[in-house]
Amino acid sequence: MLSIRPGRGDDFHAVQAFCQSTFHWGDYIPEVYMDWVGPGPGQVLVAELDGKVVGLVHVTMPTETEAWFEGMRVHSEFRRQRLALSLTEAALDLARRLGARVVRLIIDGENLASQQLAARAGFRLLCRMEEYLTTGTEGHARRAVENDLGQLAELAVARSWLPGRPALVGVEWQWWEATYQSLGRLVERGLLWTNGEAWAVLDPFQYCPGEITVHTPTGHAGAVFSLVAGMLGRAPGEDVSRARVVVPAAQGLVAPGWEGPEDSEYIYEYFLEGAGNESWKTPTGN
């Protein structure tokens, strides 16, 4: 019999056993699982089949009304039994209880099975995110401060690649709307950078040694290119020589000196009942 329940610390070894070879480089779940089940705004759901933990998903709330799903995994010996769909449905119910109006998730561009699962569960493709590499350092950038927030929030709307709403901002491979409040939290963490005409996030996640990750730069093209180069030029730490820039394809921002795309992912979105499903529009340029 299948049951879906909150994950616990004593599920760790069972989870670790089937989260070893998810990708060619392994999997990050064993490194973060105990943090996920600890105190915090998110919650892990595990699928238990006849007393054995065979799947999980993490539900977290980047903002008060936006949920993010991550870490969906199903034991390789128990696939094609609708376990992932059951986990997704349970996660959607949890997101409703947590007050979410919209849920998002990201799927690797080559993971066709998960893309098909998202579509079956009712998620719609929002955008394709692309990763580019650059070594250019001639530009202007500084950490944003509170006095910048009004202008940066306006840029999130004026330069949005989403019809009728702000652009998304990303940190540690989660994305949410770039509002005055959410950008303010990034300023408090020292992650938001600007040059007065564009903004971007210097992500604390280090994808590769000697590299910084710059998420969702927003602004007109010239200002974005200068900002990214300036961020690399002022990047903290030693031996940093390259920036990985994560941009939505719909934005159309690719500098001549950027190499790639090196990789791509798809963000999917699901509006919960009564939260505006009827107003959803497909962004152009996907």
C-alpha positions as CSV (number, residue, x, y, z in Angstrom):
1,M,0.0,0.0,0.0
2,L,1.2,3.5,-0.9
3,S,1.3,6.3,1.7
4,I,2.7,9.8,1.4
5,R,3.9,11.4,4.6
6,P,6.3,14.0,5.9
7,G,9.9,13.0,5.6
8,R,11.9,12.4,8.8
9,G,15.6,12.3,9.7
10,D,15.5,8.5,10.1
11,D,14.5,8.2,6.4
12,F,17.9,9.5,5.4
13,H,19.6,6.1,4.6
14,A,16.7,4.9,2.6
15,V,16.7,8.1,0.6
16,Q,20.5,8.1,0.2
17,A,20.3,4.5,-1.3
18,F,18.2,5.6,-4.3
19,C,19.8,9.1,-4.7
20,Q,23.3,8.1,-5.8
21,S,23.4,8.0,-9.6
22,T,20.5,10.3,-10.6
23,F,22.9,12.4,-12.8
24,H,26.3,11.6,-14.4
25,W,27.9,13.4,-11.5
26,G,25.8,11.8,-8.8
27,D,23.1,13.6,-6.8
28,Y,22.8,16.5,-4.3
29,I,19.9,15.1,-2.3
30,P,22.1,13.2,0.3
31,E,23.9,16.5,1.0
32,V,20.7,18.6,1.7
33,Y,18.2,16.1,2.9
34,M,18.9,16.6,6.7
35,D,18.6,20.3,6.2
36,W,15.3,19.9,4.4
37,V,13.8,17.9,7.2
38,G,15.1,20.3,9.8
39,P,13.3,23.4,11.0
40,G,12.5,25.8,8.2
41,P,9.8,27.0,5.8
42,G,9.8,23.9,3.6
43,Q,8.7,20.3,4.0
44,V,9.8,17.0,2.5
45,L,7.2,14.5,1.4
46,V,8.2,10.9,1.0
47,A,6.4,8.0,-0.7
48,E,6.3,4.8,1.3
49,L,5.3,1.6,-0.5
50,D,4.7,-1.4,1.8
51,G,6.8,0.2,4.5
52,K,9.7,1.1,2.2
53,V,10.6,4.7,1.3
54,V,10.8,4.8,-2.5
55,G,10.4,8.5,-3.4
56,L,10.5,12.1,-2.2
57,V,9.9,15.7,-3.1
58,H,10.7,19.0,-1.3
59,V,8.2,21.8,-1.1
60,T,9.4,25.2,0.0
61,M,8.0,28.8,-0.1
62,P,10.4,31.4,-1.5
63,T,7.7,34.0,-0.9
64,E,4.4,34.0,1.1
65,T,2.3,33.1,-2.0
66,E,4.8,31.2,-4.3
67,A,5.8,27.6,-3.8
68,W,8.7,25.8,-5.3
69,F,9.0,22.0,-5.9
70,E,12.5,20.4,-6.0
71,G,14.3,17.2,-5.6
72,M,11.6,14.9,-7.0
73,R,13.0,11.4,-7.0
74,V,11.6,7.9,-7.3
75,H,13.5,4.7,-6.7
76,S,14.5,3.2,-10.0
77,E,12.9,-0.2,-9.1
78,F,9.5,1.4,-8.5
79,R,9.1,3.7,-11.5
80,R,6.1,3.5,-13.9
81,Q,3.7,3.0,-10.9
82,R,2.5,6.6,-10.8
83,L,4.5,7.3,-7.7
84,A,5.9,10.6,-9.0
85,L,2.4,11.8,-10.0
86,S,1.1,10.8,-6.5
87,L,3.9,12.8,-4.9
88,T,3.2,15.8,-7.2
89,E,-0.5,15.8,-6.2
90,A,0.3,15.5,-2.5
91,A,2.8,18.4,-2.9
92,L,0.2,20.6,-4.6
93,D,-2.2,19.9,-1.7
94,L,0.6,20.9,0.8
95,A,1.3,24.1,-1.2
96,R,-2.3,25.1,-0.9
97,R,-2.3,24.6,2.8
98,L,0.9,26.7,3.1
99,G,-0.9,29.6,1.3
100,A,0.6,29.3,-2.2
101,R,-1.2,30.7,-5.2
102,V,1.3,29.5,-7.7
103,V,3.8,26.6,-7.8
104,R,6.9,26.4,-10.0
105,L,9.6,23.9,-10.6
106,I,12.6,23.4,-13.0
107,I,13.4,20.4,-15.1
108,D,16.6,19.7,-17.0
109,G,16.2,20.2,-20.7
110,E,17.1,16.5,-21.4
111,N,14.8,15.1,-18.9
112,L,11.9,14.3,-21.1
113,A,10.2,11.9,-18.6
114,S,9.9,14.6,-16.0
115,Q,8.7,17.1,-18.5
116,Q,5.9,14.8,-19.6
117,L,5.1,14.2,-15.9
118,A,4.8,17.9,-15.3
119,A,2.4,18.3,-18.2
120,R,0.2,15.3,-17.0
121,A,0.0,16.9,-13.6
122,G,-1.3,20.2,-15.1
123,F,1.9,22.3,-15.1
124,R,2.4,24.6,-18.1
125,L,5.8,25.5,-19.6
126,L,6.7,29.0,-18.5
127,C,10.2,29.5,-20.1
128,R,13.4,27.9,-21.1
129,M,16.4,29.0,-19.0
130,E,19.8,29.0,-20.7
131,E,23.3,29.0,-19.3
132,Y,26.2,30.9,-20.9
133,L,29.8,31.3,-20.0
134,T,31.8,34.5,-20.1
135,T,35.3,35.7,-19.0
136,G,34.8,39.4,-19.8
137,T,35.5,41.7,-16.8
138,E,35.1,45.2,-18.3
139,G,32.0,46.6,-16.8
140,H,30.4,48.3,-13.9
141,A,28.7,46.7,-10.9
142,R,28.1,47.2,-7.2
143,R,26.0,45.6,-4.5
144,A,22.5,47.0,-4.5
145,V,21.3,48.9,-1.4
146,E,17.9,49.6,0.0
147,N,17.7,53.0,-1.8
148,D,17.9,51.1,-5.1
149,L,14.8,49.0,-4.5
150,G,12.2,51.3,-6.1
151,Q,14.1,51.6,-9.3
152,L,15.0,47.9,-9.5
153,A,11.4,46.8,-8.8
154,E,10.4,49.1,-11.7
155,L,12.9,47.5,-14.0
156,A,11.5,44.1,-13.1
157,V,8.2,45.2,-14.6
158,A,9.4,47.4,-17.4
159,R,12.0,44.8,-18.7
160,S,9.9,41.8,-17.8
161,W,9.8,38.9,-20.3
162,L,6.5,37.7,-18.7
163,P,3.4,39.4,-20.1
164,G,1.6,41.5,-17.5
165,R,3.8,40.6,-14.4
166,P,7.3,41.1,-13.1
167,A,10.2,39.1,-14.3
168,L,11.4,36.1,-12.2
169,V,14.4,36.3,-10.0
170,G,16.5,33.2,-9.3
171,V,18.7,32.1,-6.4
172,E,20.1,28.6,-5.8
173,W,18.0,27.2,-8.6
174,Q,14.7,28.5,-7.3
175,W,12.7,31.3,-9.0
176,W,10.0,33.7,-7.9
177,E,8.5,37.1,-8.9
178,A,10.9,40.0,-8.6
179,T,8.8,42.3,-6.4
180,Y,10.0,45.2,-4.2
181,Q,9.7,42.9,-1.1
182,S,11.5,39.9,-2.6
183,L,14.3,42.0,-4.1
184,G,14.6,43.6,-0.7
185,R,15.3,40.3,0.9
186,L,18.1,39.7,-1.6
187,V,19.6,43.1,-0.8
188,E,19.6,42.1,2.9
189,R,21.5,38.9,2.0
190,G,24.0,40.9,-0.1
191,L,23.1,38.9,-3.3
192,L,21.6,41.6,-5.5
193,W,23.9,43.7,-7.7
194,T,23.2,46.6,-10.0
195,N,24.8,49.3,-12.1
196,G,21.8,51.6,-12.0
197,E,20.3,50.4,-15.3
198,A,20.1,46.6,-14.7
199,W,20.2,44.1,-11.8
200,A,21.2,40.5,-11.3
201,V,21.8,38.0,-8.5
202,L,25.3,36.8,-7.6
203,D,24.2,33.3,-6.6
204,P,26.0,31.7,-3.6
205,F,25.8,28.4,-5.3
206,Q,29.1,27.5,-6.9
207,Y,28.5,25.4,-10.0
208,C,32.2,24.8,-10.8
209,P,35.5,25.9,-9.2
210,G,36.7,29.2,-10.4
211,E,33.3,30.3,-11.5
212,I,30.5,32.5,-10.3
213,T,26.8,32.1,-11.1
214,V,24.9,35.1,-12.2
215,H,21.1,34.6,-12.2
216,T,18.4,36.4,-14.2
217,P,20.1,39.7,-15.2
218,T,17.3,42.2,-16.0
219,G,17.6,45.5,-17.8
220,H,18.4,46.7,-21.3
221,A,21.0,44.7,-23.2
222,G,24.0,47.0,-22.9
223,A,23.5,47.5,-19.2
224,V,23.1,43.8,-18.6
225,F,26.3,43.0,-20.4
226,S,28.2,45.6,-18.5
227,L,26.7,44.5,-15.2
228,V,27.7,40.8,-15.7
229,A,31.2,41.7,-16.6
230,G,31.5,44.1,-13.7
231,M,30.2,41.4,-11.3
232,L,32.9,39.0,-12.5
233,G,35.5,41.7,-12.2
234,R,34.5,42.3,-8.6
235,A,33.7,38.7,-7.6
236,P,34.7,37.7,-4.1
237,G,37.2,35.0,-3.7
238,E,40.5,34.0,-5.4
239,D,41.0,32.3,-8.8
240,V,37.5,33.3,-10.1
241,S,37.9,33.8,-13.9
242,R,34.5,32.9,-15.4
243,A,30.8,33.7,-14.9
244,R,28.0,31.3,-15.6
245,V,25.0,33.5,-16.7
246,V,21.5,32.0,-16.4
247,V,19.0,33.9,-18.5
248,P,15.5,33.1,-19.9
249,A,15.5,32.5,-23.6
250,A,12.5,34.7,-24.0
251,Q,14.5,37.6,-22.8
252,G,16.8,37.5,-25.8
253,L,19.9,38.7,-23.9
254,V,23.1,37.1,-25.1
255,A,26.3,39.2,-25.4
256,P,28.6,38.5,-28.4
257,G,31.3,37.3,-26.0
258,W,29.1,34.8,-24.1
259,E,29.7,31.1,-25.0
260,G,26.8,28.7,-25.2
261,P,24.3,27.9,-24.3
262,E,26.1,25.3,-22.2
263,D,23.0,23.9,-20.8
264,S,19.2,24.6,-20.6
265,E,16.4,23.9,-18.2
266,Y,12.6,24.4,-18.3
267,I,10.6,26.2,-15.7
268,Y,7.0,25.0,-15.3
269,E,4.2,26.8,-13.5
270,Y,0.9,25.7,-11.9
271,F,-1.7,28.2,-10.7
272,L,-3.7,26.7,-7.8
273,E,-7.5,26.9,-7.9
274,G,-8.9,30.4,-7.6
275,A,-5.5,32.0,-8.1
276,G,-5.8,33.2,-11.7
277,N,-5.5,30.1,-13.9
278,E,-7.6,31.9,-16.5
279,S,-5.2,34.8,-16.9
280,W,-2.1,32.6,-17.6
281,K,-0.4,33.5,-20.9
282,T,2.4,31.8,-22.7
283,P,5.4,34.1,-22.9
284,T,6.7,34.8,-26.4
285,G,10.1,33.5,-27.5
286,N,10.1,30.2,-25.7
